[in-house]
């Protein structure tokens, strides 16, 4: 499935597809894949044939990344 930023997330739901997870985090699919591979974003889980990311795990990962940036001003971009 192609990654699209124009997808609208129906709510409430907890399991997100790769495209939805990337959109939720605010990055493109390629960057999201890089973050998952680097263990900066959670790995997915399976429900039968579906590969999903838990929205609560994504929230935790975002909070950890925010702490890293807030803790070291030299790491800030921009």
mmCIF file of the N, C-alpha and C atoms, coordinates in Angstrom:
data_MODEL
# 
_entry.id   MODEL 
# 
loop_
_atom_site.group_PDB 
_atom_site.id 
_atom_site.type_symbol 
_atom_site.label_atom_id 
_atom_site.label_alt_id 
_atom_site.label_comp_id 
_atom_site.label_asym_id 
_atom_site.label_entity_id 
_atom_site.label_seq_id 
_atom_site.pdbx_PDB_ins_code 
_atom_site.Cartn_x 
_atom_site.Cartn_y 
_atom_site.Cartn_z 
_atom_site.occupancy 
_atom_site.B_iso_or_equiv 
_atom_site.pdbx_formal_charge 
_atom_site.auth_seq_id 
_atom_site.auth_comp_id 
_atom_site.auth_asym_id 
_atom_site.auth_atom_id 
_atom_site.pdbx_PDB_model_num 
ATOM 1   N N  . UNK A 1 1  ? 0.845   -1.181  0.000  1.00 0.00 ? 1  UNK A N  1 
ATOM 2   C CA . UNK A 1 1  ? 0.000   0.000   0.000  1.00 0.00 ? 1  UNK A CA 1 
ATOM 3   C C  . UNK A 1 1  ? 0.888   1.241   0.000  1.00 0.00 ? 1  UNK A C  1 
ATOM 4   N N  . UNK A 1 2  ? 0.556   2.194   -0.813 1.00 0.00 ? 2  UNK A N  1 
ATOM 5   C CA . UNK A 1 2  ? 1.321   3.437   -0.901 1.00 0.00 ? 2  UNK A CA 1 
ATOM 6   C C  . UNK A 1 2  ? 1.051   4.306   0.317  1.00 0.00 ? 2  UNK A C  1 
ATOM 7   N N  . UNK A 1 3  ? 2.075   4.987   0.756  1.00 0.00 ? 3  UNK A N  1 
ATOM 8   C CA . UNK A 1 3  ? 1.943   5.886   1.900  1.00 0.00 ? 3  UNK A CA 1 
ATOM 9   C C  . UNK A 1 3  ? 1.327   7.195   1.437  1.00 0.00 ? 3  UNK A C  1 
ATOM 10  N N  . UNK A 1 4  ? 0.253   7.598   2.090  1.00 0.00 ? 4  UNK A N  1 
ATOM 11  C CA . UNK A 1 4  ? -0.386  8.862   1.748  1.00 0.00 ? 4  UNK A CA 1 
ATOM 12  C C  . UNK A 1 4  ? -0.573  9.700   2.995  1.00 0.00 ? 4  UNK A C  1 
ATOM 13  N N  . UNK A 1 5  ? -0.248  10.957  2.900  1.00 0.00 ? 5  UNK A N  1 
ATOM 14  C CA . UNK A 1 5  ? -0.418  11.862  4.033  1.00 0.00 ? 5  UNK A CA 1 
ATOM 15  C C  . UNK A 1 5  ? -1.833  12.398  4.109  1.00 0.00 ? 5  UNK A C  1 
ATOM 16  N N  . UNK A 1 6  ? -2.629  12.148  3.105  1.00 0.00 ? 6  UNK A N  1 
ATOM 17  C CA . UNK A 1 6  ? -3.970  12.712  3.085  1.00 0.00 ? 6  UNK A CA 1 
ATOM 18  C C  . UNK A 1 6  ? -5.000  11.818  3.769  1.00 0.00 ? 6  UNK A C  1 
ATOM 19  N N  . UNK A 1 7  ? -4.555  10.671  4.291  1.00 0.00 ? 7  UNK A N  1 
ATOM 20  C CA . UNK A 1 7  ? -5.488  9.762   4.947  1.00 0.00 ? 7  UNK A CA 1 
ATOM 21  C C  . UNK A 1 7  ? -6.057  10.414  6.206  1.00 0.00 ? 7  UNK A C  1 
ATOM 22  N N  . UNK A 1 8  ? -7.314  10.170  6.466  1.00 0.00 ? 8  UNK A N  1 
ATOM 23  C CA . UNK A 1 8  ? -7.954  10.665  7.684  1.00 0.00 ? 8  UNK A CA 1 
ATOM 24  C C  . UNK A 1 8  ? -8.089  9.483   8.633  1.00 0.00 ? 8  UNK A C  1 
ATOM 25  N N  . UNK A 1 9  ? -7.626  9.664   9.862  1.00 0.00 ? 9  UNK A N  1 
ATOM 26  C CA . UNK A 1 9  ? -7.671  8.586   10.839 1.00 0.00 ? 9  UNK A CA 1 
ATOM 27  C C  . UNK A 1 9  ? -9.046  8.518   11.477 1.00 0.00 ? 9  UNK A C  1 
ATOM 28  N N  . UNK A 1 10 ? -9.778  7.424   11.269 1.00 0.00 ? 10 UNK A N  1 
ATOM 29  C CA . UNK A 1 10 ? -11.043 7.274   11.992 1.00 0.00 ? 10 UNK A CA 1 
ATOM 30  C C  . UNK A 1 10 ? -10.745 7.058   13.475 1.00 0.00 ? 10 UNK A C  1 
ATOM 31  N N  . UNK A 1 11 ? -11.615 7.517   14.320 1.00 0.00 ? 11 UNK A N  1 
ATOM 32  C CA . UNK A 1 11 ? -11.363 7.330   15.746 1.00 0.00 ? 11 UNK A CA 1 
ATOM 33  C C  . UNK A 1 11 ? -12.625 6.821   16.412 1.00 0.00 ? 11 UNK A C  1 
ATOM 34  N N  . UNK A 1 12 ? -12.574 6.240   17.569 1.00 0.00 ? 12 UNK A N  1 
ATOM 35  C CA . UNK A 1 12 ? -11.328 5.866   18.241 1.00 0.00 ? 12 UNK A CA 1 
ATOM 36  C C  . UNK A 1 12 ? -10.834 4.507   17.752 1.00 0.00 ? 12 UNK A C  1 
ATOM 37  N N  . UNK A 1 13 ? -9.566  4.336   17.707 1.00 0.00 ? 13 UNK A N  1 
ATOM 38  C CA . UNK A 1 13 ? -8.960  3.045   17.425 1.00 0.00 ? 13 UNK A CA 1 
ATOM 39  C C  . UNK A 1 13 ? -7.546  3.028   17.953 1.00 0.00 ? 13 UNK A C  1 
ATOM 40  N N  . UNK A 1 14 ? -7.084  1.850   18.231 1.00 0.00 ? 14 UNK A N  1 
ATOM 41  C CA . UNK A 1 14 ? -5.804  1.717   18.885 1.00 0.00 ? 14 UNK A CA 1 
ATOM 42  C C  . UNK A 1 14 ? -4.736  1.163   17.964 1.00 0.00 ? 14 UNK A C  1 
ATOM 43  N N  . UNK A 1 15 ? -5.095  0.275   17.048 1.00 0.00 ? 15 UNK A N  1 
ATOM 44  C CA . UNK A 1 15 ? -4.135  -0.312  16.127 1.00 0.00 ? 15 UNK A CA 1 
ATOM 45  C C  . UNK A 1 15 ? -4.096  0.459   14.823 1.00 0.00 ? 15 UNK A C  1 
ATOM 46  N N  . UNK A 1 16 ? -2.901  0.902   14.430 1.00 0.00 ? 16 UNK A N  1 
ATOM 47  C CA . UNK A 1 16 ? -2.750  1.687   13.211 1.00 0.00 ? 16 UNK A CA 1 
ATOM 48  C C  . UNK A 1 16 ? -1.891  0.936   12.204 1.00 0.00 ? 16 UNK A C  1 
ATOM 49  N N  . UNK A 1 17 ? -2.236  1.079   10.932 1.00 0.00 ? 17 UNK A N  1 
ATOM 50  C CA . UNK A 1 17 ? -1.393  0.546   9.865  1.00 0.00 ? 17 UNK A CA 1 
ATOM 51  C C  . UNK A 1 17 ? -0.094  1.359   9.808  1.00 0.00 ? 17 UNK A C  1 
ATOM 52  N N  . UNK A 1 18 ? 0.852   0.910   9.001  1.00 0.00 ? 18 UNK A N  1 
ATOM 53  C CA . UNK A 1 18 ? 2.121   1.624   8.840  1.00 0.00 ? 18 UNK A CA 1 
ATOM 54  C C  . UNK A 1 18 ? 1.880   3.051   8.354  1.00 0.00 ? 18 UNK A C  1 
ATOM 55  N N  . UNK A 1 19 ? 1.039   3.207   7.342  1.00 0.00 ? 19 UNK A N  1 
ATOM 56  C CA . UNK A 1 19 ? 0.751   4.544   6.804  1.00 0.00 ? 19 UNK A CA 1 
ATOM 57  C C  . UNK A 1 19 ? 0.138   5.435   7.873  1.00 0.00 ? 19 UNK A C  1 
ATOM 58  N N  . UNK A 1 20 ? -0.828  4.886   8.604  1.00 0.00 ? 20 UNK A N  1 
ATOM 59  C CA . UNK A 1 20 ? -1.503  5.660   9.646  1.00 0.00 ? 20 UNK A CA 1 
ATOM 60  C C  . UNK A 1 20 ? -0.554  5.996   10.785 1.00 0.00 ? 20 UNK A C  1 
ATOM 61  N N  . UNK A 1 21 ? 0.314   5.056   11.155 1.00 0.00 ? 21 UNK A N  1 
ATOM 62  C CA . UNK A 1 21 ? 1.275   5.295   12.233 1.00 0.00 ? 21 UNK A CA 1 
ATOM 63  C C  . UNK A 1 21 ? 2.238   6.414   11.854 1.00 0.00 ? 21 UNK A C  1 
ATOM 64  N N  . UNK A 1 22 ? 2.735   6.389   10.617 1.00 0.00 ? 22 UNK A N  1 
ATOM 65  C CA . UNK A 1 22 ? 3.630   7.449   10.149 1.00 0.00 ? 22 UNK A CA 1 
ATOM 66  C C  . UNK A 1 22 ? 2.917   8.798   10.174 1.00 0.00 ? 22 UNK A C  1 
ATOM 67  N N  . UNK A 1 23 ? 1.694   8.828   9.690  1.00 0.00 ? 23 UNK A N  1 
ATOM 68  C CA . UNK A 1 23 ? 0.898   10.054  9.690  1.00 0.00 ? 23 UNK A CA 1 
ATOM 69  C C  . UNK A 1 23 ? 0.669   10.535  11.117 1.00 0.00 ? 23 UNK A C  1 
ATOM 70  N N  . UNK A 1 24 ? 0.344   9.620   12.025 1.00 0.00 ? 24 UNK A N  1 
ATOM 71  C CA . UNK A 1 24 ? 0.090   9.961   13.425 1.00 0.00 ? 24 UNK A CA 1 
ATOM 72  C C  . UNK A 1 24 ? 1.330   10.590  14.068 1.00 0.00 ? 24 UNK A C  1 
ATOM 73  N N  . UNK A 1 25 ? 2.495   10.025  13.770 1.00 0.00 ? 25 UNK A N  1 
ATOM 74  C CA . UNK A 1 25 ? 3.742   10.522  14.339 1.00 0.00 ? 25 UNK A CA 1 
ATOM 75  C C  . UNK A 1 25 ? 4.152   11.844  13.684 1.00 0.00 ? 25 UNK A C  1 
ATOM 76  N N  . UNK A 1 26 ? 3.719   12.046  12.442 1.00 0.00 ? 26 UNK A N  1 
ATOM 77  C CA . UNK A 1 26 ? 4.018   13.298  11.760 1.00 0.00 ? 26 UNK A CA 1 
ATOM 78  C C  . UNK A 1 26 ? 5.209   13.230  10.830 1.00 0.00 ? 26 UNK A C  1 
ATOM 79  N N  . UNK A 1 27 ? 5.546   12.025  10.372 1.00 0.00 ? 27 UNK A N  1 
ATOM 80  C CA . UNK A 1 27 ? 6.657   11.848  9.447  1.00 0.00 ? 27 UNK A CA 1 
ATOM 81  C C  . UNK A 1 27 ? 6.182   11.032  8.250  1.00 0.00 ? 27 UNK A C  1 
ATOM 82  N N  . UNK A 1 28 ? 6.983   10.995  7.215  1.00 0.00 ? 28 UNK A N  1 
ATOM 83  C CA . UNK A 1 28 ? 6.683   10.157  6.062  1.00 0.00 ? 28 UNK A CA 1 
ATOM 84  C C  . UNK A 1 28 ? 6.967   8.699   6.359  1.00 0.00 ? 28 UNK A C  1 
ATOM 85  N N  . UNK A 1 29 ? 6.505   7.844   5.480  1.00 0.00 ? 29 UNK A N  1 
ATOM 86  C CA . UNK A 1 29 ? 6.675   6.400   5.687  1.00 0.00 ? 29 UNK A CA 1 
ATOM 87  C C  . UNK A 1 29 ? 8.134   5.968   5.692  1.00 0.00 ? 29 UNK A C  1 
ATOM 88  N N  . UNK A 1 30 ? 8.942   6.551   4.830  1.00 0.00 ? 30 UNK A N  1 
ATOM 89  C CA . UNK A 1 30 ? 10.361  6.175   4.793  1.00 0.00 ? 30 UNK A CA 1 
ATOM 90  C C  . UNK A 1 30 ? 11.040  6.539   6.103  1.00 0.00 ? 30 UNK A C  1 
ATOM 91  N N  . UNK A 1 31 ? 10.788  7.746   6.604  1.00 0.00 ? 31 UNK A N  1 
ATOM 92  C CA . UNK A 1 31 ? 11.368  8.165   7.888  1.00 0.00 ? 31 UNK A CA 1 
ATOM 93  C C  . UNK A 1 31 ? 10.845  7.297   9.018  1.00 0.00 ? 31 UNK A C  1 
ATOM 94  N N  . UNK A 1 32 ? 9.560   6.969   8.979  1.00 0.00 ? 32 UNK A N  1 
ATOM 95  C CA . UNK A 1 32 ? 8.988   6.106   10.007 1.00 0.00 ? 32 UNK A CA 1 
ATOM 96  C C  . UNK A 1 32 ? 9.681   4.750   10.010 1.00 0.00 ? 32 UNK A C  1 
ATOM 97  N N  . UNK A 1 33 ? 9.892   4.181   8.835  1.00 0.00 ? 33 UNK A N  1 
ATOM 98  C CA . UNK A 1 33 ? 10.603  2.899   8.735  1.00 0.00 ? 33 UNK A CA 1 
ATOM 99  C C  . UNK A 1 33 ? 12.005  3.000   9.324  1.00 0.00 ? 33 UNK A C  1 
ATOM 100 N N  . UNK A 1 34 ? 12.699  4.106   9.063  1.00 0.00 ? 34 UNK A N  1 
ATOM 101 C CA . UNK A 1 34 ? 14.035  4.327   9.626  1.00 0.00 ? 34 UNK A CA 1 
ATOM 102 C C  . UNK A 1 34 ? 13.981  4.385   11.151 1.00 0.00 ? 34 UNK A C  1 
ATOM 103 N N  . UNK A 1 35 ? 12.983  5.073   11.689 1.00 0.00 ? 35 UNK A N  1 
ATOM 104 C CA . UNK A 1 35 ? 12.838  5.183   13.145 1.00 0.00 ? 35 UNK A CA 1 
ATOM 105 C C  . UNK A 1 35 ? 12.540  3.831   13.778 1.00 0.00 ? 35 UNK A C  1 
ATOM 106 N N  . UNK A 1 36 ? 11.716  3.023   13.125 1.00 0.00 ? 36 UNK A N  1 
ATOM 107 C CA . UNK A 1 36 ? 11.414  1.683   13.634 1.00 0.00 ? 36 UNK A CA 1 
ATOM 108 C C  . UNK A 1 36 ? 12.682  0.834   13.613 1.00 0.00 ? 36 UNK A C  1 
ATOM 109 N N  . UNK A 1 37 ? 13.405  0.876   12.511 1.00 0.00 ? 37 UNK A N  1 
ATOM 110 C CA . UNK A 1 37 ? 14.635  0.082   12.387 1.00 0.00 ? 37 UNK A CA 1 
ATOM 111 C C  . UNK A 1 37 ? 15.670  0.483   13.438 1.00 0.00 ? 37 UNK A C  1 
ATOM 112 N N  . UNK A 1 38 ? 15.722  1.770   13.773 1.00 0.00 ? 38 UNK A N  1 
ATOM 113 C CA . UNK A 1 38 ? 16.667  2.282   14.768 1.00 0.00 ? 38 UNK A CA 1 
ATOM 114 C C  . UNK A 1 38 ? 16.154  2.131   16.198 1.00 0.00 ? 38 UNK A C  1 
ATOM 115 N N  . UNK A 1 39 ? 15.009  1.472   16.377 1.00 0.00 ? 39 UNK A N  1 
ATOM 116 C CA . UNK A 1 39 ? 14.382  1.289   17.694 1.00 0.00 ? 39 UNK A CA 1 
ATOM 117 C C  . UNK A 1 39 ? 14.002  2.607   18.359 1.00 0.00 ? 39 UNK A C  1 
ATOM 118 N N  . UNK A 1 40 ? 13.754  3.630   17.561 1.00 0.00 ? 40 UNK A N  1 
ATOM 119 C CA . UNK A 1 40 ? 13.268  4.897   18.098 1.00 0.00 ? 40 UNK A CA 1 
ATOM 120 C C  . UNK A 1 40 ? 11.749  4.953   18.065 1.00 0.00 ? 40 UNK A C  1 
ATOM 121 N N  . UNK A 1 41 ? 11.146  4.099   17.258 1.00 0.00 ? 41 UNK A N  1 
ATOM 122 C CA . UNK A 1 41 ? 9.705   3.872   17.221 1.00 0.00 ? 41 UNK A CA 1 
ATOM 123 C C  . UNK A 1 41 ? 9.480   2.387   17.460 1.00 0.00 ? 41 UNK A C  1 
ATOM 124 N N  . UNK A 1 42 ? 8.314   2.034   17.999 1.00 0.00 ? 42 UNK A N  1 
ATOM 125 C CA . UNK A 1 42 ? 8.068   0.623   18.342 1.00 0.00 ? 42 UNK A CA 1 
ATOM 126 C C  . UNK A 1 42 ? 7.944   -0.267  17.110 1.00 0.00 ? 42 UNK A C  1 
ATOM 127 N N  . UNK A 1 43 ? 8.198   -1.538  17.328 1.00 0.00 ? 43 UNK A N  1 
ATOM 128 C CA . UNK A 1 43 ? 7.969   -2.549  16.304 1.00 0.00 ? 43 UNK A CA 1 
ATOM 129 C C  . UNK A 1 43 ? 6.467   -2.830  16.241 1.00 0.00 ? 43 UNK A C  1 
ATOM 130 N N  . UNK A 1 44 ? 5.980   -3.290  15.103 1.00 0.00 ? 44 UNK A N  1 
ATOM 131 C CA . UNK A 1 44 ? 4.555   -3.616  14.989 1.00 0.00 ? 44 UNK A CA 1 
ATOM 132 C C  . UNK A 1 44 ? 4.247   -4.969  15.618 1.00 0.00 ? 44 UNK A C  1 
ATOM 133 N N  . UNK A 1 45 ? 2.967   -5.246  15.721 1.00 0.00 ? 45 UNK A N  1 
ATOM 134 C CA . UNK A 1 45 ? 2.499   -6.566  16.159 1.00 0.00 ? 45 UNK A CA 1 
ATOM 135 C C  . UNK A 1 45 ? 1.483   -7.037  15.134 1.00 0.00 ? 45 UNK A C  1 
ATOM 136 N N  . UNK A 1 46 ? 1.122   -8.308  15.215 1.00 0.00 ? 46 UNK A N  1 
ATOM 137 C CA . UNK A 1 46 ? 0.180   -8.881  14.250 1.00 0.00 ? 46 UNK A CA 1 
ATOM 138 C C  . UNK A 1 46 ? -1.109  -9.300  14.925 1.00 0.00 ? 46 UNK A C  1 
ATOM 139 N N  . UNK A 1 47 ? -2.201  -9.037  14.238 1.00 0.00 ? 47 UNK A N  1 
ATOM 140 C CA . UNK A 1 47 ? -3.497  -9.631  14.562 1.00 0.00 ? 47 UNK A CA 1 
ATOM 141 C C  . UNK A 1 47 ? -3.913  -10.350 13.294 1.00 0.00 ? 47 UNK A C  1 
ATOM 142 N N  . UNK A 1 48 ? -3.818  -11.667 13.339 1.00 0.00 ? 48 UNK A N  1 
ATOM 143 C CA . UNK A 1 48 ? -4.021  -12.488 12.149 1.00 0.00 ? 48 UNK A CA 1 
ATOM 144 C C  . UNK A 1 48 ? -3.091  -11.982 11.047 1.00 0.00 ? 48 UNK A C  1 
ATOM 145 N N  . UNK A 1 49 ? -3.608  -11.548 9.933  1.00 0.00 ? 49 UNK A N  1 
ATOM 146 C CA . UNK A 1 49 ? -2.755  -11.103 8.835  1.00 0.00 ? 49 UNK A CA 1 
ATOM 147 C C  . UNK A 1 49 ? -2.432  -9.622  8.848  1.00 0.00 ? 49 UNK A C  1 
ATOM 148 N N  . UNK A 1 50 ? -2.968  -8.878  9.818  1.00 0.00 ? 50 UNK A N  1 
ATOM 149 C CA . UNK A 1 50 ? -2.758  -7.428  9.872  1.00 0.00 ? 50 UNK A CA 1 
ATOM 150 C C  . UNK A 1 50 ? -1.526  -7.076  10.694 1.00 0.00 ? 50 UNK A C  1 
ATOM 151 N N  . UNK A 1 51 ? -0.709  -6.188  10.180 1.00 0.00 ? 51 UNK A N  1 
ATOM 152 C CA . UNK A 1 51 ? 0.448   -5.657  10.900 1.00 0.00 ? 51 UNK A CA 1 
ATOM 153 C C  . UNK A 1 51 ? 0.041   -4.283  11.411 1.00 0.00 ? 51 UNK A C  1 
ATOM 154 N N  . UNK A 1 52 ? 0.140   -4.111  12.725 1.00 0.00 ? 52 UNK A N  1 
ATOM 155 C CA . UNK A 1 52 ? -0.367  -2.882  13.360 1.00 0.00 ? 52 UNK A CA 1 
ATOM 156 C C  . UNK A 1 52 ? 0.627   -2.310  14.357 1.00 0.00 ? 52 UNK A C  1 
ATOM 157 N N  . UNK A 1 53 ? 0.512   -1.012  14.575 1.00 0.00 ? 53 UNK A N  1 
ATOM 158 C CA . UNK A 1 53 ? 1.240   -0.328  15.639 1.00 0.00 ? 53 UNK A CA 1 
ATOM 159 C C  . UNK A 1 53 ? 0.232   0.134   16.667 1.00 0.00 ? 53 UNK A C  1 
ATOM 160 N N  . UNK A 1 54 ? 0.563   -0.060  17.933 1.00 0.00 ? 54 UNK A N  1 
ATOM 161 C CA . UNK A 1 54 ? -0.293  0.358   19.037 1.00 0.00 ? 54 UNK A CA 1 
ATOM 162 C C  . UNK A 1 54 ? -0.094  1.862   19.247 1.00 0.00 ? 54 UNK A C  1 
ATOM 163 N N  . UNK A 1 55 ? -1.174  2.606   19.221 1.00 0.00 ? 55 UNK A N  1 
ATOM 164 C CA . UNK A 1 55 ? -1.099  4.054   19.348 1.00 0.00 ? 55 UNK A CA 1 
ATOM 165 C C  . UNK A 1 55 ? -0.491  4.477   20.698 1.00 0.00 ? 55 UNK A C  1 
ATOM 166 N N  . UNK A 1 56 ? -0.708  3.687   21.738 1.00 0.00 ? 56 UNK A N  1 
ATOM 167 C CA . UNK A 1 56 ? -0.118  4.008   23.037 1.00 0.00 ? 56 UNK A CA 1 
ATOM 168 C C  . UNK A 1 56 ? 1.405   3.849   23.009 1.00 0.00 ? 56 UNK A C  1 
ATOM 169 N N  . UNK A 1 57 ? 1.891   2.829   22.291 1.00 0.00 ? 57 UNK A N  1 
ATOM 170 C CA . UNK A 1 57 ? 3.337   2.654   22.131 1.00 0.00 ? 57 UNK A CA 1 
ATOM 171 C C  . UNK A 1 57 ? 3.938   3.805   21.331 1.00 0.00 ? 57 UNK A C  1 
ATOM 172 N N  . UNK A 1 58 ? 3.210   4.266   20.324 1.00 0.00 ? 58 UNK A N  1 
ATOM 173 C CA . UNK A 1 58 ? 3.690   5.416   19.546 1.00 0.00 ? 58 UNK A CA 1 
ATOM 174 C C  . UNK A 1 58 ? 3.768   6.661   20.425 1.00 0.00 ? 58 UNK A C  1 
ATOM 175 N N  . UNK A 1 59 ? 2.775   6.856   21.275 1.00 0.00 ? 59 UNK A N  1 
ATOM 176 C CA . UNK A 1 59 ? 2.799   8.002   22.194 1.00 0.00 ? 59 UNK A CA 1 
ATOM 177 C C  . UNK A 1 59 ? 4.010   7.935   23.119 1.00 0.00 ? 59 UNK A C  1 
ATOM 178 N N  . UNK A 1 60 ? 4.294   6.753   23.657 1.00 0.00 ? 60 UNK A N  1 
ATOM 179 C CA . UNK A 1 60 ? 5.459   6.591   24.539 1.00 0.00 ? 60 UNK A CA 1 
ATOM 180 C C  . UNK A 1 60 ? 6.756   6.905   23.802 1.00 0.00 ? 60 UNK A C  1 
ATOM 181 N N  . UNK A 1 61 ? 6.873   6.431   22.563 1.00 0.00 ? 61 UNK A N  1 
ATOM 182 C CA . UNK A 1 61 ? 8.078   6.683   21.778 1.00 0.00 ? 61 UNK A CA 1 
ATOM 183 C C  . UNK A 1 61 ? 8.246   8.177   21.515 1.00 0.00 ? 61 UNK A C  1 
ATOM 184 N N  . UNK A 1 62 ? 7.158   8.858   21.193 1.00 0.00 ? 62 UNK A N  1 
ATOM 185 C CA . UNK A 1 62 ? 7.225   10.297  20.957 1.00 0.00 ? 62 UNK A CA 1 
ATOM 186 C C  . UNK A 1 62 ? 7.659   11.012  22.240 1.00 0.00 ? 62 UNK A C  1 
ATOM 187 N N  . UNK A 1 63 ? 7.127   10.602  23.366 1.00 0.00 ? 63 UNK A N  1 
ATOM 188 C CA . UNK A 1 63 ? 7.516   11.225  24.631 1.00 0.00 ? 63 UNK A CA 1 
ATOM 189 C C  . UNK A 1 63 ? 8.997   11.016  24.926 1.00 0.00 ? 63 UNK A C  1 
ATOM 190 N N  . UNK A 1 64 ? 9.524   9.831   24.631 1.00 0.00 ? 64 UNK A N  1 
ATOM 191 C CA . UNK A 1 64 ? 10.956  9.581   24.843 1.00 0.00 ? 64 UNK A CA 1 
ATOM 192 C C  . UNK A 1 64 ? 11.793  10.476  23.923 1.00 0.00 ? 64 UNK A C  1 
ATOM 193 N N  . UNK A 1 65 ? 11.380  10.619  22.675 1.00 0.00 ? 65 UNK A N  1 
ATOM 194 C CA . UNK A 1 65 ? 12.124  11.474  21.749 1.00 0.00 ? 65 UNK A CA 1 
ATOM 195 C C  . UNK A 1 65 ? 12.076  12.936  22.192 1.00 0.00 ? 65 UNK A C  1 
ATOM 196 N N  . UNK A 1 66 ? 10.943  13.378  22.705 1.00 0.00 ? 66 UNK A N  1 
ATOM 197 C CA . UNK A 1 66 ? 10.829  14.755  23.198 1.00 0.00 ? 66 UNK A CA 1 
ATOM 198 C C  . UNK A 1 66 ? 11.780  14.983  24.359 1.00 0.00 ? 66 UNK A C  1 
ATOM 199 N N  . UNK A 1 67 ? 11.928  14.009  25.240 1.00 0.00 ? 67 UNK A N  1 
ATOM 200 C CA . UNK A 1 67 ? 12.824  14.150  26.387 1.00 0.00 ? 67 UNK A CA 1 
ATOM 201 C C  . UNK A 1 67 ? 14.267  14.284  25.944 1.00 0.00 ? 67 UNK A C  1 
ATOM 202 N N  . UNK A 1 68 ? 14.663  13.563  24.907 1.00 0.00 ? 68 UNK A N  1 
ATOM 203 C CA . UNK A 1 68 ? 16.029  13.644  24.401 1.00 0.00 ? 68 UNK A CA 1 
ATOM 204 C C  . UNK A 1 68 ? 16.307  15.042  23.873 1.00 0.00 ? 68 UNK A C  1 
ATOM 205 N N  . UNK A 1 69 ? 15.391  15.595  23.101 1.00 0.00 ? 69 UNK A N  1 
ATOM 206 C CA . UNK A 1 69 ? 15.582  16.929  22.540 1.00 0.00 ? 69 UNK A CA 1 
ATOM 207 C C  . UNK A 1 69 ? 15.571  17.975  23.647 1.00 0.00 ? 69 UNK A C  1 
ATOM 208 N N  . UNK A 1 70 ? 14.643  17.858  24.582 1.00 0.00 ? 70 UNK A N  1 
ATOM 209 C CA . UNK A 1 70 ? 14.548  18.849  25.665 1.00 0.00 ? 70 UNK A CA 1 
ATOM 210 C C  . UNK A 1 70 ? 15.773  18.791  26.572 1.00 0.00 ? 70 UNK A C  1 
ATOM 211 N N  . UNK A 1 71 ? 16.388  17.612  26.707 1.00 0.00 ? 71 UNK A N  1 
ATOM 212 C CA . UNK A 1 71 ? 17.493  17.448  27.631 1.00 0.00 ? 71 UNK A CA 1 
ATOM 213 C C  . UNK A 1 71 ? 18.804  18.004  27.124 1.00 0.00 ? 71 UNK A C  1 
ATOM 214 N N  . UNK A 1 72 ? 18.971  18.176  25.823 1.00 0.00 ? 72 UNK A N  1 
ATOM 215 C CA . UNK A 1 72 ? 20.225  18.649  25.277 1.00 0.00 ? 72 UNK A CA 1 
ATOM 216 C C  . UNK A 1 72 ? 19.947  19.708  24.200 1.00 0.00 ? 72 UNK A C  1 
ATOM 217 N N  . UNK A 1 73 ? 20.104  20.982  24.523 1.00 0.00 ? 73 UNK A N  1 
ATOM 218 C CA . UNK A 1 73 ? 19.778  22.029  23.557 1.00 0.00 ? 73 UNK A CA 1 
ATOM 219 C C  . UNK A 1 73 ? 20.620  21.981  22.294 1.00 0.00 ? 73 UNK A C  1 
ATOM 220 N N  . UNK A 1 74 ? 21.809  21.356  22.342 1.00 0.00 ? 74 UNK A N  1 
ATOM 221 C CA . UNK A 1 74 ? 22.666  21.254  21.164 1.00 0.00 ? 74 UNK A CA 1 
ATOM 222 C C  . UNK A 1 74 ? 22.111  20.272  20.143 1.00 0.00 ? 74 UNK A C  1 
ATOM 223 N N  . UNK A 1 75 ? 21.201  19.404  20.568 1.00 0.00 ? 75 UNK A N  1 
ATOM 224 C CA . UNK A 1 75 ? 20.601  18.429  19.658 1.00 0.00 ? 75 UNK A CA 1 
ATOM 225 C C  . UNK A 1 75 ? 19.393  19.000  18.917 1.00 0.00 ? 75 UNK A C  1 
ATOM 226 N N  . UNK A 1 76 ? 18.962  20.180  19.273 1.00 0.00 ? 76 UNK A N  1 
ATOM 227 C CA . UNK A 1 76 ? 17.768  20.765  18.648 1.00 0.00 ? 76 UNK A CA 1 
ATOM 228 C C  . UNK A 1 76 ? 18.056  21.136  17.201 1.00 0.00 ? 76 UNK A C  1 
ATOM 229 N N  . UNK A 1 77 ? 17.062  20.900  16.389 1.00 0.00 ? 77 UNK A N  1 
ATOM 230 C CA . UNK A 1 77 ? 17.189  21.229  14.967 1.00 0.00 ? 77 UNK A CA 1 
ATOM 231 C C  . UNK A 1 77 ? 16.588  22.593  14.739 1.00 0.00 ? 77 UNK A C  1 
ATOM 232 N N  . UNK A 1 78 ? 17.268  23.404  13.981 1.00 0.00 ? 78 UNK A N  1 
ATOM 233 C CA . UNK A 1 78 ? 16.666  24.577  13.512 1.00 0.00 ? 78 UNK A CA 1 
ATOM 234 C C  . UNK A 1 78 ? 16.920  25.886  14.005 1.00 0.00 ? 78 UNK A C  1 
# 
